[in-house]
Amino acid sequence: MIITVTSKGQIVIPAPVRKKLNIQKGKKFVVSVEDNKIILEPVEDVIRRSRGLLKKDGQKILEYLLEERKMNRERI
C-alpha cells in the first residue's frame, strides 16, 4: 500500500488497515521514530507496558523516562 502525505503533513490510514487493527475515530497513538520508520503505538499499549514501573519504586520510572528521552533524541 502506498499513501501520500498532504501539504499539512497528514496521512490517511487505509480502511483495511484501520479495520484489521480496530482503529476507530478518536483513538490516540504515541508516535516515535525507529530506524527511519514511523511507529504508531496505541496509548493503551504504552500504558500497559509501563504499568509496573511505578509499583516497585519511583526511581525506576525516572530511569525509564530518561532512557526513552535519550532514545528519542538518538532517533531524530
Backbone torsions as a table, in degrees:
resi	resn	phi	psi	omega
1	MET	NA	134.6	176.5
2	ILE	-116.9	133.1	177.0
3	ILE	-123.3	164.7	-177.9
4	THR	-120.4	140.3	175.7
5	VAL	-85.0	132.8	179.6
6	THR	-78.2	173.3	178.6
7	SER	-64.1	-20.3	177.6
8	LYS	-91.9	5.0	179.0
9	GLY	81.4	16.2	-178.2
10	GLN	-94.3	152.9	172.7
11	ILE	-130.2	158.9	176.0
12	VAL	-110.9	127.8	175.0
13	ILE	-80.9	121.4	-176.1
14	PRO	-57.3	145.7	-177.1
15	ALA	-53.0	-42.9	179.5
16	PRO	-61.3	-35.2	178.7
17	VAL	-70.5	-44.9	178.0
18	ARG	-59.0	-41.4	-179.0
19	LYS	-67.0	-45.4	-178.4
20	LYS	-61.5	-38.2	-177.6
21	LEU	-96.6	5.3	179.8
22	ASN	54.4	46.8	177.7
23	ILE	-90.1	119.3	-178.6
24	GLN	-118.8	164.7	-179.8
25	LYS	-51.0	132.9	177.3
26	GLY	90.9	-7.7	179.9
27	LYS	-63.6	138.5	-177.2
28	LYS	-106.9	143.7	-178.4
29	PHE	-129.9	153.0	169.1
30	VAL	-98.6	131.3	-178.3
31	VAL	-106.8	132.6	175.5
32	SER	-142.0	167.6	179.1
33	VAL	-120.6	131.6	-179.7
34	GLU	-141.9	121.3	179.5
35	ASP	48.7	50.3	178.1
36	ASN	63.8	25.3	177.7
37	LYS	-122.8	143.9	174.7
38	ILE	-89.7	126.7	-179.4
39	ILE	-111.2	123.3	173.7
40	LEU	-108.4	118.6	-177.6
41	GLU	-125.4	127.2	179.9
42	PRO	-55.6	136.9	-179.7
43	VAL	-53.1	-39.1	-178.4
44	GLU	-58.7	-38.4	-179.9
45	ASP	-66.6	-39.6	179.0
46	VAL	-65.7	-42.9	179.0
47	ILE	-63.8	-45.5	-179.6
48	ARG	-60.2	-42.2	-179.4
49	ARG	-67.9	-31.6	-177.0
50	SER	-90.5	-8.9	-171.5
51	ARG	-51.8	-46.1	-174.9
52	GLY	-75.0	-9.5	-175.1
53	LEU	-65.6	-36.6	-177.6
54	LEU	-80.3	-21.2	-174.1
55	LYS	-68.2	-36.4	-173.8
56	LYS	-80.3	-55.3	174.5
57	ASP	-167.0	155.7	-176.7
58	GLY	-63.7	-29.1	-179.4
59	GLN	-62.8	-34.1	-177.5
60	LYS	-62.8	-41.8	179.3
61	ILE	-66.1	-37.3	178.1
62	LEU	-62.7	-45.3	177.9
63	GLU	-60.4	-42.4	179.3
64	TYR	-61.2	-48.6	-177.6
65	LEU	-65.1	-39.1	177.1
66	LEU	-64.5	-40.5	177.9
67	GLU	-64.9	-42.5	177.2
68	GLU	-60.3	-43.9	-179.8
69	ARG	-61.7	-44.6	178.7
70	LYS	-60.7	-45.0	-179.8
71	MET	-63.1	-40.5	179.4
72	ASN	-64.6	-39.3	177.5
73	ARG	-63.4	-40.5	-179.0
74	GLU	-68.7	-31.6	-178.6
75	ARG	-71.2	-31.2	-175.2
76	ILE	-90.6	NA	NA
